[in-house]
Amino acid sequence: MTGDAAVGGERLDSISAPSASRDTATFLGGTSAVLATSGGVSTVVARTGDPLPAPLDGTFNQLSSRVVINDDGAIAFSATLNSRLVSEGLFLREREGLVPVTDGTALLDGALTDLNREGDLLYTTGRTAISLWSRSTRKAVRLVTRGDPAPGGGSFEFLGSRPVLNDSGVVAFVAIVRVPAGRRSNETTGVFTVDGSRRVSALLPAQPVTRTVSRAFLRRAVAINGAGAVAFTGVFGSVEGAFLFSPAGSLTPVARAGDLIGGERLAGFDPEYVGVDSSGRVAFEGIFAGGPRLVIAAGGSLAAVSGPLQDAHAFAPRLTDSGRIAWVRDGRVESYDGESAHPVVAPDATPVGPSVSVSSPSINDGGVVAFAARQDGLYVRSRGTLARVAAIGDAVGGVTIATIDTQVVRGGTVAFFARSAAGDPLLAVGRGGRALVKVVAQGDPSPIGGTFDFREEFLDARAGHVFFVSSVTGGSAEEALFEADVGRHRVRALVKRGDAVRGHGRITSFDQVSATPRGPAFLAGLDNGTSVVFLWRRSGPVPVVTAGHPVQGTDGRSLVGVGGFVMHGDSLLLDGSLSAVDGPAGLFLWRAGRLSKVFLDGELVPGSGPVIDSQPIALGRGGALFLGSFSPPPDAIERLGIFQRRGRSTQRFIGAGDAVLGATITDIERPAAADGSLIVAVELDPPAPARAALLRVGR
């Protein structure tokens, strides 16, 4: 469950997409941390699995992607928790240690946005409220709420997600104001400030806009300095520019679109970043023909202080007095130190481990950078040991993994599809704890000519052989079912689109594939519009279950549609539908050439009510196991559950709303069958000792 430690020392904050075989299970998981970097050295502020500060009990689960540091080095962050008392909260790391952000005895939670030198913390609730927590009083005050009156008339409809706070407790923010009906547009946008007494002032007069423009405006950055000067970019009247609002009440454009800066014409302003220091210098991300650059406006002059910053994002919303700015680019935290832009920390140089993803950097005047770090990967649990097989950022066959998609484990073989940063898929395999091997990648030559163009959802493996479906560009067929012999480094096509099946027509598409002791079984569409489950033989595909097959116990009706399936020996459990008008869908058993009804959608299950959308999971001595949606009384809220059909009775094994580990299941994923039992990933309703767990059900 979340909080458990892998052999590498990292603890899990997420569990999903399980696969299983005998006593081994694989799943996607991750770990997270808040880090601080100074002088090239990174230290851990908090990480998944760390104990919570007193008086709380439990551990940190997922550390947020929003982190803020102030000029005294205090760091604020939010986190979800593995705790029986609270589910999530805001925290401060000060010299004395970690401090829970509480109002009285209640732990506060929300989207953290800023932290000032007094230790006061600013946070939002959705886009409907901005609140300020005072470090000295340990009390929270809601400053602005949706529906509050706005200066100049109307009321606040939505508040920007990036308000900022200065050391005097003044907050700057953008907002949408709803004005009385009768105007051409009843939505306007503006820039505002609010102080600790909840006094709101308008800096940029509200301007009527379309709904699309107003929603985009909410994402604009705004900045404030200690004196209360506010900087922002946008369009005011006929001027697109960067503006500075002084505490005296004047609004001045410090840069305009079309200005000439160092020989290049300023084309516009990226809304993601603006900063202002105590002297009134304004920094912004200017758009030029050669790419975006950092620009500083000071004393009436403009200077581009960086080279092109293509793909830079996640800017910290400030310009420190020493001229520092921080952002993320190419997976690294970078900063401008007042003289030049350079990397601060690389993904491979953190205490969390190699290949982390970084986000939400925040920088103080001394150059200390705090940021969020995350590492996701594919994990295997076998015989009581939890280990990571692959991490995002690992290189396999010269390709760096950016995401991990479909994965299976069969015996000692783990096979998975992954994608590079460019979005190109590859198929990788690990066997017996050895290094990962790239089987094939997008664009590699195909054995039927042309190159592979993957479909990542259809995959299975057995005894060192991997079966997968892929489209092919420029080959003798547009799509095929392939077999990869990992030990021999050989790939061959078993069945191609367009192949003829005697007495049934030609194959037009492929769907699910399942490795069996007798060869791969697969679902394919035919040119007559039907779907058929085939078993591959050396002589070619052999039809097993076809549309039109009579179904016993259904008053002479037949199968008209075939969906997903699972096998056990020579038997199949499959989902499909019956003939006749509005023929019901359900589950059917194929055994020894006969097809019988197992369960029809809408049948009642004791304690669950009617169950629909049934999907086969496993077939064995204990009967048929399937996933389905149910709506139990009295609330009739639709939920997912796992059901067992044995003989003529059906029971729910486990489902959303059931209690486990002292908590309530809120969501359940499609389980994996293994050695007579099921491996199930569930999410738990917090507060709970864990946020997610991997359960074995049925043994």
Order of alpha helices (4+ residues) and beta strands (2+ residues): beta-beta-beta-beta-beta-beta-beta-beta-beta-beta-beta-beta-beta-beta-beta-beta-beta-beta-alpha-beta-beta-beta-beta-beta-beta-beta-beta-beta-beta-beta-beta-beta-beta-beta-beta-beta-beta-beta-beta-beta-beta-beta-beta-beta-beta-beta-beta-beta-beta-beta-beta-beta-beta-beta-beta-beta-beta-beta-beta-beta-beta-beta-beta-beta
